Amino acid sequence: MGVNLRRLRGKIAAAALVKGAAFQLSRVPGGPRLVSRGAAALGPTIAGGAAAAGSYRTLLAQLLRDVLPDTGSAMVYDSIAGLIPGTQKPQADIAALEREAREGGSAGAYVALAAAYRKPYVGRFEEALGAYERALALNPHDLRAVEGILNTAARTTYDWPRIWKAVTVLRPSAGLFSSDTEWQRLGGLFAAEPPRESVQRAVDLLQEHREQLPGLHQLLLEVLSVRLQFLGRFRAGAELRAAMAENRIRELSGIPLESPLWLRHLLGAYAHLGRTDDAARKAARPLLTSADPRTRQQLEKLRADVALLSGDAAPLQEQIVARAQTLPLPGEARMRELVRGQRVAVVGPADTGDQLGDLIDRYDVVVRTRYQPEFVAEHAARLGTRTDIAYYSGRDLHSMLDDVSDAARAGKLHLAVARPFSGPLLNEGLSEDERGWLRFARTEFGLYFRGASLAAQRIIYDLLQFAPAEIALFNMDFFSGANAYAANYGNRGSAFGPYEPLNDVVAVHDLLTEFRLTKTFATTGLLTAHGAAAEVLSLSDDEYLTRLETRSPLRASD
């Protein structure tokens, strides 16, 4: 039996009660052994340490494993807290997962394989797409496969009829959009190049039923929102995201939560709707049924992120200092030396037309996405001349490692910063020389309702942890200008389409959330914006979305 994510509210509450009981049992003499045996009987692991996914039995087994005490001291990655001490698990063995899928043939095995292909440091997205489609064919009720098809197809083949075929499992059986006429109007969005009239008919239908949209399935709303944004209809996409947030609050409010992951979803929904006070109240007294050390650390992290929405960076800064005592990370002491009490310029790669290079060079520390000296030299009047700290997103660090190493040895670059998930992958193999200039960010902002943070927002959040005197933002227009990137800034593309890197801007991120978060940093005094960045951050939400629809490279093609 595969996992069906419908009627989520009752399932989460039931899982929370089971986990709470298991947590209490695990804290009495002999309890951990009983819980461990129960987990082993319910669901084994497969080669490479991955859970044998795909049924309620195996999900229950993982739930039981989660409550067992973890006394490990290795660097491990947690999706909420970031890098924490724990027991290092083997990385997923893709060859073993492929063999398991071939021989076992279950939907869960194909979902596990697709998830491994999809890891940022693997990036085999088209193979992930095929595995997700196989999983859905085996079990049309496994909605993880539908989400995976949307994400991977949007990033690779850009085959919208193919995506819509998968989405048919989300068609309501009754009520809103259950009729053939309404469903076909929505389906008109998913032609390879839908006529404007078809797009407008679908948008009109959605607006007509705006008050009812929060009652639809989260994943159906997400598919429609993503497609509309790829068609340049950012305001309509944003309305659907708001409906999703309302839906999530309905699902998760007032019930016991099985893990801080669901609390993060709830807090992210409140944050998305601008309900910061509600988020703070829920974070202060969450309905969680376990209180193990990792859960407590996750809660502290989420509370610090909520405080940041009101301009208070102190809880985050204090937490980072305390965590450094229990798990020192490579490069973190050097980062503190460079940033604490200093004026820091964060310089983006956009083609804004600003000529602020001299001002940028007057800052104590200059931070950029990537170390690209030729690109910086070509645009020195706009970008300045120095790069003191460079940030990397994932696979790009591996491809540029030799150049970064040479620059660090020559004293041209002080630090390269990788994302937290890279820590457990790379840490053990680092040389002493690399430990001097390569740092893993300890954690990332956790209240995104959908998607992950873009580079600039990730950098600002990381810098705030080290209490700089000022963070200034340059050469950022949040994709509202004529060009997404300045000329010669890597292979970033300039339009949506099959295998275009620019697809990730919508498939993986939420531009309105990024805009709002950065605006919050600016209005609460955590950030100073210059030039085009300041002008864009002065816009209202509607003005920003209108600019995306009318002036940006992401707008609908003529």
C-alpha positions in Angstrom: 0.0 0.0 0.0 1.4 3.4 -0.9 1.3 6.6 1.0 -1.8 8.7 0.4 -1.4 12.3 1.6 -5.1 13.2 1.5 -6.9 13.8 4.8 -3.6 14.9 6.2 -5.0 16.5 9.4 -6.1 13.3 11.0 -3.0 11.4 9.9 -0.7 14.0 11.4 -2.6 14.0 14.7 -2.6 10.2 14.9 1.2 10.1 14.1 1.8 12.7 16.8 0.0 10.6 19.5 1.9 7.4 18.5 5.2 9.3 18.5 4.5 10.9 21.9 3.9 7.4 23.4 7.0 6.0 21.7 9.0 9.0 23.1 7.9 8.3 26.6 8.6 4.6 26.3 12.1 5.4 24.9 13.0 7.2 28.1 12.4 4.3 30.5 14.8 1.4 31.2 14.7 -1.0 28.4 12.4 1.3 26.3 14.9 2.1 23.6 15.5 -1.6 22.9 11.7 -2.2 22.5 11.2 0.9 20.3 14.2 -0.2 18.1 12.9 -3.7 17.8 9.5 -2.4 16.8 11.0 -0.2 14.2 13.0 -3.0 12.7 10.0 -5.3 12.5 7.9 -2.6 10.8 10.3 -1.4 8.2 13.9 -2.3 7.4 16.4 -0.1 5.8 17.9 -0.8 2.4 21.4 -0.4 1.1 23.0 2.9 1.6 21.1 3.6 4.8 17.9 4.8 3.1 14.6 3.9 4.6 12.6 1.4 2.6 9.9 4.0 1.8 6.4 3.7 0.4 4.0 2.3 3.0 2.5 3.4 6.3 4.4 0.6 8.0 7.8 1.9 6.9 6.8 5.5 7.7 5.7 4.3 11.2 9.1 2.6 11.5 10.9 5.8 10.7 8.7 7.7 13.2 9.8 5.2 15.9 13.5 5.6 15.0 13.2 9.3 15.2 12.5 9.2 19.0 15.5 7.1 19.9 18.3 9.0 21.6 21.1 10.1 19.3 24.4 10.5 21.2 26.6 10.8 18.2 29.1 13.7 17.8 29.6 13.7 14.0 28.5 16.5 11.8 25.0 15.7 10.5 22.5 17.8 8.5 19.0 18.4 9.8 16.6 20.1 7.5 15.4 22.5 10.2 18.3 23.1 12.5 21.1 22.7 9.9 24.4 21.2 11.0 24.2 19.6 14.4 26.0 16.8 16.3 24.6 13.3 15.7 25.2 9.9 14.2 26.5 10.0 10.7 24.3 7.9 8.3 25.7 6.5 5.1 24.9 8.5 2.0 22.2 6.9 -0.2 23.9 4.3 -2.5 22.3 5.1 -5.9 23.4 1.8 -7.4 21.8 -0.1 -4.6 18.6 2.0 -4.8 18.5 1.3 -8.6 18.8 -2.4 -7.9 16.1 -2.2 -5.2 13.7 -0.5 -7.6 14.4 -3.0 -10.4 14.0 -6.0 -8.1 11.4 -4.9 -5.7 9.4 -2.9 -8.2 7.4 -0.9 -5.5 6.3 2.7 -5.8 8.2 3.5 -2.6 11.5 2.1 -4.0 11.1 4.3 -7.1 10.3 7.4 -4.9 13.5 6.7 -2.8 15.5 6.4 -6.0 14.1 9.6 -7.4 14.8 11.5 -4.2 18.4 10.4 -4.4 18.8 11.5 -8.0 17.2 14.8 -7.1 19.7 15.8 -4.3 21.3 19.1 -5.1 24.8 17.6 -5.1 23.7 14.8 -7.5 21.4 16.8 -9.9 20.2 13.9 -12.1 16.8 15.5 -12.5 15.7 13.9 -15.7 16.4 10.4 -14.3 14.5 11.5 -11.2 11.5 12.4 -13.4 11.5 8.9 -14.9 11.6 7.3 -11.5 8.8 9.5 -10.2 6.6 8.6 -13.2 7.3 4.9 -12.7 6.2 5.3 -9.0 3.0 7.0 -10.0 2.2 4.3 -12.5 2.6 1.7 -9.8 0.6 3.7 -7.2 -1.6 6.6 -8.5 -2.3 7.5 -4.8 1.3 8.3 -3.9 1.3 12.1 -4.3 5.0 12.4 -3.5 5.4 11.2 -7.1 3.2 14.0 -8.4 5.2 16.6 -6.6 8.4 15.1 -7.9 7.1 15.1 -11.5 6.2 18.8 -11.3 9.6 19.8 -9.9 11.8 17.7 -12.1 9.9 18.2 -15.4 9.7 21.9 -14.9 13.5 22.0 -14.4 14.3 19.7 -17.4 12.0 18.7 -20.2 9.5 21.6 -19.6 6.9 19.2 -20.9 3.6 20.7 -19.5 1.2 18.2 -21.1 3.3 15.5 -19.4 2.9 17.2 -16.1 -0.8 17.6 -16.5 -1.2 13.9 -17.2 0.3 13.3 -13.8 -1.9 15.9 -12.2 -5.1 14.2 -13.2 -4.9 12.1 -10.0 -5.6 15.4 -8.1 -8.9 16.1 -9.9 -11.6 16.6 -7.3 -14.3 13.9 -7.4 -17.0 16.4 -6.3 -17.4 20.1 -5.8 -15.1 22.8 -7.2 -13.4 22.0 -10.5 -14.9 18.4 -10.6 -16.9 19.1 -13.7 -15.5 18.3 -17.2 -15.9 21.9 -18.3 -14.0 23.4 -15.3 -11.3 20.8 -15.4 -10.7 21.3 -19.1 -10.5 25.1 -18.6 -7.7 24.5 -16.1 -6.1 22.0 -18.4 -5.8 24.7 -21.0 -2.9 26.1 -19.0 -0.9 23.0 -19.7 -0.6 23.1 -23.4 3.0 23.5 -24.5 2.3 27.1 -25.6 -1.3 27.9 -24.5 -3.1 30.8 -26.3 -3.6 33.9 -24.2 -7.3 33.3 -24.4 -6.9 29.9 -22.7 -4.7 31.3 -20.0 -7.2 34.1 -19.3 -10.1 31.7 -19.1 -8.3 29.7 -16.5 -7.4 32.8 -14.5 -10.9 34.0 -14.6 -12.2 30.7 -13.3 -9.7 30.8 -10.4 -10.6 34.3 -9.5 -14.3 33.6 -9.7 -13.8 30.9 -7.0 -11.1 32.7 -4.9 -12.9 32.1 -1.6 -13.2 28.4 -2.2 -9.6 27.8 -3.3 -8.2 27.1 0.2 -10.5 24.0 0.3 -8.6 22.4 -2.6 -5.7 20.0 -2.3 -2.4 21.8 -1.5 -0.6 20.0 -4.4 -3.2 21.0 -7.0 -2.9 24.6 -5.9 0.9 24.4 -6.2 0.8 22.9 -9.7 -1.5 25.7 -10.9 0.5 28.4 -9.1 3.8 27.2 -10.7 2.3 26.9 -14.2 0.8 30.4 -14.0 4.2 31.9 -12.9 5.9 30.2 -15.8 3.3 31.8 -18.1 4.2 35.2 -16.6 1.0 35.5 -14.5 2.7 36.2 -11.2 -0.2 37.9 -9.4 -2.5 34.9 -10.1 0.2 32.6 -9.0 0.6 34.6 -5.8 -3.1 34.4 -5.0 -2.9 30.6 -5.3 0.0 30.5 -2.9 -2.0 32.6 -0.4 -4.8 30.1 -0.7 -2.3 27.3 -0.1 -1.1 29.1 3.1 -4.7 29.4 4.3 -5.2 25.7 3.5 -2.1 24.8 5.5 -3.2 26.8 8.6 -6.6 25.0 8.5 -4.9 21.6 8.3 -2.3 22.1 11.1 -3.9 24.5 13.6 -5.2 23.0 16.9 -3.9 19.5 16.5 -0.8 17.8 18.0 2.0 17.8 15.5 4.2 14.8 14.9 7.4 16.7 14.3 8.9 20.2 14.1 8.7 19.8 10.3 4.9 20.3 10.5 5.4 23.2 12.8 7.7 24.8 10.2 5.0 24.4 7.6 2.5 26.1 9.9 4.8 28.9 10.9 5.8 29.4 7.2 2.1 29.7 6.3 1.6 32.4 8.9 4.7 34.2 7.7 3.6 34.0 4.1 0.3 35.7 5.0 2.1 38.4 7.1 0.6 37.0 10.4 3.9 37.4 12.3 2.2 37.7 15.7 0.3 34.4 15.2 3.6 32.7 14.1 5.2 34.0 17.3 2.4 32.6 19.5 2.5 29.2 17.8 6.3 29.0 18.1 6.2 29.9 21.8 3.7 27.1 22.7 3.7 24.4 19.9 1.6 21.3 20.2 4.5 18.8 19.8 4.4 15.4 21.5 8.1 14.8 22.0 10.9 16.8 23.6 14.1 15.1 22.7 17.3 17.2 22.3 17.1 17.5 18.6 13.4 18.6 18.7 14.4 21.3 21.3 17.2 22.5 19.0 14.8 22.6 16.1 12.3 24.6 18.1 14.9 27.1 19.2 15.9 27.6 15.5 12.3 28.2 14.4 11.7 30.7 17.2 14.8 32.6 16.2 13.6 32.8 12.7 10.2 34.1 13.8 12.0 36.8 15.9 13.9 37.8 12.8 10.6 38.6 11.0 10.3 41.5 13.5 13.9 42.7 13.1 15.3 40.9 16.1 18.5 39.1 15.2 19.7 38.6 18.7 18.1 35.1 19.3 19.7 33.8 16.1 23.1 35.2 17.0 23.0 33.9 20.5 22.0 30.4 19.3 24.8 30.3 16.7 27.4 31.2 19.4 26.0 28.5 21.7 26.0 25.8 19.0 29.6 26.6 18.1 30.6 25.4 21.5 29.2 21.9 20.9 30.0 21.5 17.2 32.8 23.8 15.9 32.7 24.1 12.1 35.5 24.7 9.7 35.9 28.4 8.9 33.4 29.7 11.4 35.9 31.4 13.7 37.5 33.0 10.6 34.0 34.2 9.5 33.4 35.8 12.9 36.7 37.6 12.6 35.9 38.9 9.2 32.2 40.0 9.8 31.5 40.8 13.4 31.2 44.6 13.9 32.2 45.2 10.2 30.4 46.9 7.3 29.6 44.3 4.8 28.6 44.8 1.1 26.6 42.0 -0.5 26.9 42.4 -4.3 24.5 40.6 -6.6 25.0 39.7 -10.3 22.0 41.6 -11.8 22.4 44.1 -14.7 20.9 47.0 -12.8 22.8 49.9 -14.5 24.0 51.1 -11.1 27.6 52.5 -11.1 28.4 52.0 -7.4 31.7 50.2 -7.6 33.7 52.8 -5.6 31.1 52.7 -2.8 31.3 48.9 -2.7 35.1 48.9 -2.4 34.8 51.2 0.6 33.1 48.5 2.7 35.2 46.4 5.1 34.1 43.1 3.5 32.7 42.5 0.0 30.6 39.3 -0.5 29.5 37.8 -3.8 27.8 34.8 -5.2 30.8 32.8 -6.5 34.4 33.9 -7.0 34.6 35.1 -10.6 37.5 37.6 -10.9 37.2 38.0 -14.7 33.5 38.9 -14.5 34.1 41.3 -11.6 36.9 43.0 -13.4 34.8 43.4 -16.5 32.1 45.2 -14.5 34.3 47.0 -11.9 32.6 50.3 -12.2 29.3 48.6 -11.2 30.5 45.8 -9.0 33.7 47.0 -7.3 37.0 45.1 -7.5 37.2 42.9 -4.4 35.8 39.5 -3.4 36.5 38.7 0.2 33.8 36.0 0.8 32.1 34.0 -2.0 29.0 31.8 -1.5 28.2 28.7 -3.5 24.9 26.9 -3.9 25.8 23.2 -4.2 27.3 21.5 -7.3 28.9 24.8 -8.5 31.4 24.6 -5.6 32.7 21.2 -6.9 33.1 22.5 -10.4 35.0 25.6 -9.3 37.0 24.1 -6.4 40.4 24.4 -8.0 40.0 28.1 -8.9 38.7 28.9 -5.4 41.6 27.0 -3.8 44.1 28.9 -5.9 42.5 32.2 -5.1 42.5 31.4 -1.3 46.1 30.4 -1.4 47.1 33.6 -3.2 45.2 35.7 -0.6 42.7 37.0 -3.1 39.8 35.3 -1.3 39.3 34.9 2.4 36.5 32.4 2.6 34.3 30.2 0.3 30.9 29.3 1.9 29.0 26.2 1.0 25.4 25.3 2.0 24.8 23.2 5.1 23.9 20.0 3.4 27.4 20.0 1.9 29.0 19.7 5.3 28.6 16.0 6.0 29.5 15.2 2.4 32.8 17.1 2.3 34.0 17.6 5.9 35.8 14.3 6.4 37.9 14.7 3.2 39.0 18.3 3.8 42.7 19.0 4.0 44.1 21.3 6.6 44.6 23.9 3.8 41.0 23.6 2.8 39.8 24.0 6.4 41.4 27.4 6.4 39.3 28.8 3.6 36.2 26.6 3.2 33.3 27.1 5.5 29.9 25.4 5.7 27.0 27.6 6.6 25.6 26.3 9.9 21.9 26.8 9.0 19.5 28.6 6.7 16.2 30.5 7.1 13.5 28.0 7.9 10.2 29.8 7.4 9.8 29.6 3.6 6.3 28.4 2.9 7.2 27.0 -0.5 10.6 26.4 -2.0 14.1 27.4 -0.9 15.9 30.7 -0.6 17.7 32.4 -3.4 21.4 33.2 -3.0 21.1 36.8 -1.9 18.6 36.1 0.9 20.6 33.0 2.0 23.8 35.2 2.2 22.0 38.0 4.2 20.6 35.4 6.7 24.0 33.8 7.1 25.8 37.2 7.7 23.2 38.3 10.3 24.4 35.4 12.5 27.7 37.1 13.0 26.5 40.5 14.1 27.9 42.8 11.5 27.7 46.6 12.0 25.9 46.9 8.6 24.8 44.8 5.7 24.4 46.7 2.4 22.8 45.3 -0.7 24.0 46.2 -4.2 23.1 45.1 -7.8 19.9 43.3 -7.0 16.6 43.9 -8.6 14.8 40.6 -7.7 14.4 39.7 -11.4 12.3 42.8 -12.1 14.8 44.4 -14.5 15.3 43.9 -18.2 17.9 41.1 -17.8 18.1 38.4 -15.2 21.9 38.6 -14.9 24.7 40.7 -16.2 26.5 39.5 -19.3 29.0 36.7 -18.8 27.7 35.7 -15.4 28.0 31.9 -15.8 25.5 29.8 -17.8 22.3 31.3 -16.3 20.1 31.7 -19.4 17.7 34.5 -20.2 14.3 32.8 -20.7 12.2 29.8 -19.6 12.3 26.6 -21.6 13.6 23.0 -21.8 16.7 22.6 -19.6 17.1 26.3 -19.0 18.8 27.2 -15.7 16.4 30.1 -15.3 13.6 27.6 -14.7 14.8 27.1 -11.2 13.8 30.6 -10.3 10.1 29.5 -10.4 10.4 25.7 -10.0 12.5 25.9 -6.8 11.9 29.4 -5.3 9.1 31.8 -4.5 10.0 35.3 -5.8 7.3 37.1 -3.8 8.5 35.5 -0.6 12.1 36.5 -1.4 11.0 40.1 -2.0 9.0 40.3 1.2 11.7 38.8 3.3 14.4 41.2 2.0 12.0 44.1 2.4 11.5 43.0 6.0 15.2 43.0 6.6 15.4 46.5 5.1 12.4 48.0 6.9 13.5 46.7 10.3 17.0 48.0 10.0 18.9 44.8 9.4 19.8 45.7 5.8 20.6 48.9 3.8 19.7 48.7 0.2 21.4 50.9 -2.5 20.5 51.8 -6.1 18.1 49.5 -7.9 17.7 47.3 -4.8 16.5 50.2 -2.8 14.1 51.3 -5.5 12.6 47.8 -5.9 12.2 47.3 -2.2 10.2 50.5 -2.0 7.5 48.9 -4.1 4.3 47.3 -2.8 3.7 43.6 -3.4 1.3 44.4 -6.2 3.7 46.8 -7.8 6.5 44.3 -7.7 4.4 41.5 -9.2 3.2 43.9 -11.9 6.8 44.7 -12.7 7.6 41.0 -13.0 4.7 40.7 -15.4 5.5 43.7 -17.6 9.3 44.4 -17.4 11.2 41.4 -16.4 12.7 38.6 -18.4 10.2 36.3 -16.7 7.2 38.0 -18.3 5.0 36.2 -20.8 6.5 36.2 -24.3 4.8 38.5 -26.8 
